[in-house]
Amino acid sequence: MKISIIAAIGANNELGMNNDLIWHLPNDLKFFKSVTSGHTVLMGRNTFYSLPKVLPNRTNIVITDVDEEYPKEVVIYNSIESFLNDYEKSDEEVFIIGGASIYKQFIDLSDKLYLTEINATCENATVYFPKFNKDEFDKEIIKDNSDNGIEYKHVLYKRRRYER
């Protein structure tokens, strides 16, 4: 399995506010859709409930220990360990789409990070993207963008793999 993280973050690693996105960037949402369509997306419970609906053309996985009803299209795992056990031999690329605690648990396992690096800050952010060692990755700027007067870059970080 290949683990990829996808997130939009502010200049200070701001990720969200009150279980919602901070910045509404239509072209970034199109980027998210184009990158994740046809793949598995994995998220926490709060991220799932922040979505308007189950994401189409993707396998939706929710990691939660809360026992509640989900749409039949959603696959539920009670722990990250049980998910990893089921998917470890898969050739699939799985996209981690949030929230902050899920990102933190997967950041060291990730092969790629698709980050929308937003040239703005938000003092009222309630969650932040975890810090990671950028020296462990090769950085590629996919595209410079601007939406609603906000500049941002789509950046791909690929983890360097060293032979021993």
Backbone as CSV, one residue per row, in Angstrom:
resi,resn,N_x,N_y,N_z,CA_x,CA_y,CA_z,C_x,C_y,C_z
1,MET,0.847,-1.170,0.000,0.000,0.000,0.000,0.895,1.235,0.000
2,LYS,0.466,2.213,-0.735,1.117,3.518,-0.727,0.192,4.470,0.029
3,ILE,0.758,5.208,0.977,-0.029,6.145,1.766,0.314,7.555,1.318
4,SER,-0.708,8.276,0.891,-0.559,9.675,0.507,-1.458,10.518,1.392
5,ILE,-0.938,11.657,1.787,-1.711,12.613,2.572,-2.063,13.768,1.649
6,ILE,-3.280,14.268,1.767,-3.666,15.451,1.008,-4.327,16.427,1.975
7,ALA,-3.860,17.683,1.934,-4.374,18.690,2.867,-4.102,20.083,2.326
8,ALA,-4.909,21.032,2.777,-4.692,22.450,2.492,-4.326,23.107,3.816
9,ILE,-3.145,23.753,3.831,-2.657,24.310,5.086,-2.217,25.755,4.904
10,GLY,-2.404,26.532,5.957,-1.976,27.926,5.952,-0.490,28.060,6.234
11,ALA,-0.019,29.284,6.233,1.403,29.570,6.420,1.927,29.091,7.777
12,ASN,1.038,28.961,8.763,1.425,28.464,10.090,0.883,27.061,10.342
13,ASN,0.684,26.294,9.276,0.153,24.922,9.339,-1.317,24.861,9.761
14,GLU,-2.044,25.982,9.638,-3.470,25.967,9.973,-4.194,25.001,9.038
15,LEU,-5.076,24.227,9.633,-5.779,23.203,8.868,-7.282,23.457,8.837
16,GLY,-7.852,23.823,9.950,-9.293,23.995,10.000,-9.729,24.841,11.168
17,MET,-11.031,25.137,11.150,-11.622,25.940,12.211,-13.048,25.441,12.435
18,ASN,-13.307,25.007,13.651,-14.650,24.534,14.016,-15.166,23.460,13.064
19,ASN,-14.316,22.479,12.774,-14.642,21.338,11.906,-15.041,21.758,10.489
20,ASP,-14.380,22.779,9.981,-14.611,23.227,8.608,-13.294,23.739,8.042
21,LEU,-13.269,23.867,6.718,-12.106,24.457,6.068,-12.029,25.939,6.410
22,ILE,-10.828,26.464,6.460,-10.658,27.893,6.738,-10.867,28.706,5.473
23,TRP,-10.228,28.261,4.398,-10.295,28.983,3.129,-11.101,28.167,2.132
24,HIS,-11.973,28.822,1.398,-12.763,28.138,0.376,-12.170,28.507,-0.979
25,LEU,-11.436,27.542,-1.530,-10.677,27.742,-2.761,-11.202,26.773,-3.822
26,PRO,-12.076,27.244,-4.708,-12.704,26.353,-5.689,-11.702,25.542,-6.516
27,ASN,-10.608,26.157,-6.946,-9.639,25.400,-7.743,-8.910,24.354,-6.914
28,ASP,-8.776,24.595,-5.618,-8.167,23.584,-4.760,-9.110,22.399,-4.581
29,LEU,-10.404,22.664,-4.485,-11.370,21.565,-4.385,-11.356,20.717,-5.657
30,LYS,-11.191,21.358,-6.810,-11.070,20.615,-8.077,-9.805,19.770,-8.069
31,PHE,-8.707,20.318,-7.551,-7.451,19.581,-7.438,-7.638,18.354,-6.549
32,PHE,-8.267,18.543,-5.391,-8.536,17.438,-4.471,-9.324,16.334,-5.171
33,LYS,-10.354,16.739,-5.881,-11.196,15.762,-6.586,-10.399,15.017,-7.651
34,SER,-9.597,15.739,-8.429,-8.852,15.089,-9.517,-7.792,14.129,-8.980
35,VAL,-7.164,14.468,-7.853,-6.106,13.623,-7.299,-6.677,12.386,-6.609
36,THR,-7.809,12.528,-5.917,-8.328,11.422,-5.103,-9.360,10.547,-5.816
37,SER,-9.949,11.022,-6.904,-10.975,10.220,-7.597,-10.396,8.871,-8.034
38,GLY,-11.195,7.837,-7.822,-10.782,6.493,-8.198,-9.928,5.810,-7.143
39,HIS,-9.680,6.475,-6.028,-8.834,5.918,-4.971,-9.642,5.749,-3.685
40,THR,-8.988,5.199,-2.692,-9.554,5.118,-1.349,-9.177,6.372,-0.594
41,VAL,-10.146,6.964,0.115,-9.878,8.094,1.001,-10.186,7.654,2.424
42,LEU,-9.287,7.990,3.328,-9.429,7.606,4.724,-9.504,8.869,5.566
43,MET,-10.427,8.875,6.508,-10.637,10.068,7.329,-11.131,9.674,8.708
44,GLY,-11.078,10.637,9.605,-11.676,10.473,10.924,-13.158,10.814,10.875
45,ARG,-13.812,10.534,11.960,-15.259,10.744,12.082,-15.662,12.200,11.858
46,ASN,-14.960,13.144,12.487,-15.329,14.553,12.345,-15.166,15.036,10.912
47,THR,-14.115,14.586,10.247,-13.927,14.965,8.837,-15.079,14.424,8.005
48,PHE,-15.476,13.182,8.262,-16.600,12.614,7.514,-17.851,13.479,7.672
49,TYR,-18.142,13.875,8.914,-19.348,14.667,9.153,-19.245,16.088,8.618
50,SER,-18.032,16.550,8.334,-17.877,17.889,7.760,-18.139,17.896,6.251
51,LEU,-18.157,16.717,5.636,-18.388,16.620,4.185,-19.872,16.772,3.869
52,PRO,-20.184,17.332,2.699,-21.599,17.455,2.334,-22.251,16.105,2.032
53,LYS,-21.440,15.124,1.625,-21.954,13.780,1.298,-20.776,12.822,1.207
54,VAL,-21.085,11.531,1.059,-20.044,10.546,0.803,-19.351,10.955,-0.491
55,LEU,-18.021,10.934,-0.495,-17.292,11.368,-1.688,-17.466,10.356,-2.813
56,PRO,-18.009,10.803,-3.954,-18.264,9.872,-5.055,-16.977,9.426,-5.741
57,ASN,-17.045,8.284,-6.405,-15.930,7.708,-7.168,-14.712,7.421,-6.301
58,ARG,-14.946,7.170,-5.028,-13.875,6.836,-4.098,-14.418,5.851,-3.071
59,THR,-13.538,4.988,-2.562,-13.899,4.184,-1.403,-13.681,5.064,-0.184
60,ASN,-14.731,5.284,0.601,-14.671,6.141,1.784,-14.480,5.272,3.022
61,ILE,-13.362,5.498,3.737,-13.088,4.783,4.981,-13.089,5.793,6.113
62,VAL,-13.772,5.425,7.207,-13.780,6.253,8.410,-13.173,5.437,9.541
63,ILE,-12.203,6.050,10.231,-11.622,5.454,11.430,-12.340,6.086,12.621
64,THR,-13.011,5.258,13.405,-13.734,5.767,14.569,-13.935,4.654,15.587
65,ASP,-13.940,5.038,16.840,-14.292,4.059,17.877,-15.684,4.340,18.427
66,VAL,-16.384,5.278,17.758,-17.758,5.605,18.158,-18.706,4.713,17.359
67,ASP,-19.573,4.009,18.044,-20.507,3.088,17.391,-21.755,3.860,16.971
68,GLU,-21.856,4.126,15.670,-23.033,4.815,15.139,-23.262,4.383,13.701
69,GLU,-24.398,4.771,13.174,-24.768,4.393,11.820,-24.065,5.278,10.785
70,TYR,-23.581,4.654,9.729,-22.980,5.363,8.600,-23.667,4.880,7.330
71,PRO,-23.605,5.666,6.270,-24.151,5.188,4.992,-23.485,3.874,4.594
72,LYS,-24.229,3.038,3.886,-23.724,1.706,3.536,-22.472,1.742,2.670
73,GLU,-22.227,2.871,1.967,-21.038,2.985,1.110,-19.753,3.225,1.906
74,VAL,-19.883,3.510,3.195,-18.724,3.857,4.016,-18.202,2.610,4.730
75,VAL,-16.884,2.409,4.649,-16.222,1.309,5.346,-15.704,1.851,6.677
76,ILE,-16.021,1.153,7.759,-15.642,1.613,9.099,-14.542,0.714,9.662
77,TYR,-13.532,1.360,10.237,-12.507,0.657,11.003,-12.485,1.263,12.389
78,ASN,-12.322,0.402,13.400,-12.287,0.874,14.784,-10.905,1.348,15.211
79,SER,-9.881,1.035,14.372,-8.524,1.476,14.711,-7.687,1.558,13.443
80,ILE,-6.638,2.364,13.537,-5.694,2.463,12.422,-4.988,1.128,12.220
81,GLU,-4.699,0.435,13.307,-4.018,-0.856,13.219,-4.839,-1.860,12.409
82,SER,-6.143,-1.916,12.645,-6.968,-2.871,11.893,-7.020,-2.494,10.416
83,PHE,-7.065,-1.201,10.116,-7.002,-0.765,8.718,-5.684,-1.199,8.091
84,LEU,-4.576,-0.914,8.763,-3.253,-1.262,8.221,-3.118,-2.764,8.005
85,ASN,-3.644,-3.572,8.920,-3.592,-5.029,8.754,-4.315,-5.473,7.492
86,ASP,-5.455,-4.855,7.194,-6.234,-5.231,6.014,-5.600,-4.749,4.711
87,TYR,-4.940,-3.603,4.748,-4.448,-2.982,3.522,-2.945,-3.129,3.277
88,GLU,-2.192,-3.675,4.231,-0.736,-3.657,4.128,-0.193,-4.343,2.875
89,LYS,-0.874,-5.336,2.368,-0.384,-6.047,1.180,-0.975,-5.510,-0.122
90,SER,-1.797,-4.492,-0.020,-2.441,-3.911,-1.193,-1.452,-3.055,-1.989
91,ASP,-1.659,-2.983,-3.301,-0.858,-2.098,-4.153,-1.515,-0.723,-4.269
92,GLU,-2.606,-0.547,-3.593,-3.424,0.651,-3.725,-2.766,1.883,-3.105
93,GLU,-3.058,3.052,-3.691,-2.675,4.316,-3.076,-3.880,4.803,-2.278
94,VAL,-3.687,4.955,-0.967,-4.744,5.399,-0.067,-4.449,6.840,0.325
95,PHE,-5.459,7.698,0.207,-5.309,9.115,0.537,-5.878,9.397,1.916
96,ILE,-5.052,9.957,2.779,-5.467,10.377,4.109,-5.960,11.814,3.960
97,ILE,-7.237,12.059,4.315,-7.822,13.382,4.055,-8.196,14.141,5.333
98,GLY,-7.794,13.640,6.494,-8.035,14.391,7.726,-8.803,13.591,8.749
99,GLY,-8.952,14.169,9.871,-8.505,15.436,10.376,-7.118,15.392,10.979
100,ALA,-6.886,16.371,11.840,-5.554,16.597,12.386,-4.986,15.367,13.094
101,SER,-5.782,14.690,13.901,-5.253,13.528,14.641,-4.954,12.366,13.695
102,ILE,-5.750,12.206,12.648,-5.492,11.156,11.655,-4.212,11.489,10.880
103,TYR,-4.060,12.747,10.476,-2.816,13.154,9.809,-1.616,12.845,10.687
104,LYS,-1.715,13.185,11.964,-0.590,12.992,12.881,-0.213,11.514,12.983
105,GLN,-1.206,10.640,12.979,-0.933,9.208,13.112,-0.371,8.599,11.829
106,PHE,-0.622,9.229,10.686,-0.159,8.684,9.410,1.060,9.395,8.830
107,ILE,1.452,10.533,9.384,2.488,11.351,8.749,3.805,10.583,8.590
108,ASP,4.190,9.795,9.587,5.449,9.055,9.485,5.346,7.832,8.590
109,LEU,4.137,7.426,8.240,3.931,6.277,7.354,3.744,6.698,5.903
110,SER,3.629,7.992,5.673,3.254,8.469,4.337,4.402,8.401,3.345
111,ASP,4.038,8.090,2.108,4.983,8.073,0.989,4.983,9.418,0.270
112,LYS,3.808,10.045,0.217,3.655,11.322,-0.481,2.754,12.237,0.339
113,LEU,3.011,13.539,0.201,2.142,14.551,0.783,1.767,15.506,-0.339
114,TYR,0.483,15.594,-0.627,-0.029,16.586,-1.577,-0.543,17.745,-0.735
115,LEU,0.256,18.791,-0.624,-0.123,19.900,0.237,-0.457,21.134,-0.583
116,THR,-1.575,21.718,-0.268,-1.912,23.027,-0.791,-1.372,24.004,0.242
117,GLU,-0.290,24.694,-0.120,0.355,25.618,0.800,-0.188,27.017,0.519
118,ILE,-1.012,27.483,1.443,-1.747,28.729,1.278,-0.938,29.887,1.859
119,ASN,-0.812,30.928,1.074,-0.039,32.093,1.491,-0.936,33.040,2.308
120,ALA,-1.407,32.533,3.450,-2.283,33.287,4.342,-2.234,32.635,5.714
121,THR,-2.687,33.373,6.718,-2.749,32.836,8.075,-4.151,33.036,8.639
122,CYS,-4.449,32.288,9.686,-5.743,32.398,10.356,-5.516,32.304,11.861
123,GLU,-5.760,33.394,12.544,-5.564,33.426,14.003,-6.588,32.575,14.742
124,ASN,-7.723,32.283,14.090,-8.798,31.543,14.759,-8.803,30.053,14.444
125,ALA,-7.735,29.559,13.837,-7.680,28.130,13.523,-7.807,27.313,14.807
126,THR,-8.498,26.192,14.707,-8.661,25.325,15.878,-7.876,24.025,15.743
127,VAL,-7.445,23.688,14.519,-6.617,22.496,14.312,-5.496,22.820,13.340
128,TYR,-4.394,22.102,13.518,-3.193,22.351,12.733,-2.662,21.061,12.138
129,PHE,-2.038,21.189,10.969,-1.373,20.058,10.329,-0.106,19.753,11.117
130,PRO,0.217,18.459,11.299,1.410,18.128,12.091,2.700,18.566,11.394
131,LYS,3.673,18.919,12.202,4.985,19.256,11.654,5.632,17.970,11.151
132,PHE,6.405,18.088,10.076,7.131,16.937,9.550,8.487,17.411,9.055
133,ASN,9.404,16.486,8.935,10.764,16.809,8.524,10.829,16.898,7.001
134,LYS,10.844,18.103,6.486,10.858,18.296,5.034,12.144,17.787,4.399
135,ASP,13.191,17.595,5.201,14.454,17.062,4.668,14.323,15.598,4.241
136,GLU,13.271,14.928,4.673,13.049,13.529,4.301,12.309,13.388,2.973
137,PHE,12.005,14.523,2.339,11.174,14.518,1.142,11.825,15.322,0.016
138,ASP,11.531,14.913,-1.209,11.813,15.735,-2.376,10.573,16.567,-2.630
139,LYS,10.767,17.836,-2.924,9.655,18.763,-3.088,9.493,19.128,-4.558
140,GLU,8.255,19.044,-5.037,7.925,19.424,-6.410,6.722,20.359,-6.384
141,ILE,6.882,21.553,-6.933,5.735,22.463,-7.024,4.939,22.068,-8.264
142,ILE,3.709,21.650,-8.049,2.850,21.204,-9.146,2.299,22.413,-9.892
143,LYS,1.817,23.398,-9.120,1.195,24.550,-9.768,1.028,25.693,-8.775
144,ASP,1.238,26.924,-9.255,0.900,28.125,-8.492,-0.538,28.487,-8.827
145,ASN,-1.285,28.903,-7.807,-2.701,29.208,-7.995,-3.102,30.454,-7.234
146,SER,-4.300,30.918,-7.557,-4.912,32.018,-6.824,-6.430,31.861,-6.932
147,ASP,-7.094,32.001,-5.810,-8.560,31.957,-5.742,-9.012,33.031,-4.766
148,ASN,-10.022,33.775,-5.129,-10.591,34.774,-4.221,-9.517,35.688,-3.624
149,GLY,-8.492,36.008,-4.421,-7.426,36.888,-3.956,-6.419,36.229,-3.032
150,ILE,-6.516,34.929,-2.862,-5.585,34.191,-1.993,-4.651,33.376,-2.873
151,GLU,-3.345,33.568,-2.669,-2.357,32.822,-3.444,-1.994,31.539,-2.709
152,TYR,-1.779,30.473,-3.491,-1.380,29.193,-2.911,-0.684,28.354,-3.968
153,LYS,0.012,27.320,-3.486,0.732,26.401,-4.363,0.273,24.980,-4.071
154,HIS,0.135,24.191,-5.118,-0.021,22.750,-4.942,1.384,22.174,-4.963
155,VAL,1.752,21.507,-3.870,3.109,20.996,-3.711,3.041,19.500,-3.415
156,LEU,3.916,18.751,-4.081,4.020,17.313,-3.832,5.348,17.046,-3.139
157,TYR,5.263,16.433,-1.960,6.447,15.983,-1.238,6.508,14.466,-1.383
158,LYS,7.613,13.965,-1.944,7.813,12.517,-2.091,8.901,12.094,-1.116
159,ARG,8.562,11.129,-0.268,9.538,10.664,0.725,10.713,9.990,0.021
160,ARG,11.901,10.373,0.462,13.108,9.722,-0.059,13.244,8.365,0.595
161,ARG,13.540,7.369,-0.189,13.759,6.014,0.332,15.236,5.697,0.148
162,TYR,15.869,5.320,1.230,17.304,5.036,1.174,17.522,3.524,1.201
163,GLU,18.420,3.088,0.332,18.788,1.668,0.327,19.788,1.431,1.462
164,ARG,19.674,0.295,2.127,20.622,-0.022,3.201,21.571,-1.095,2.748
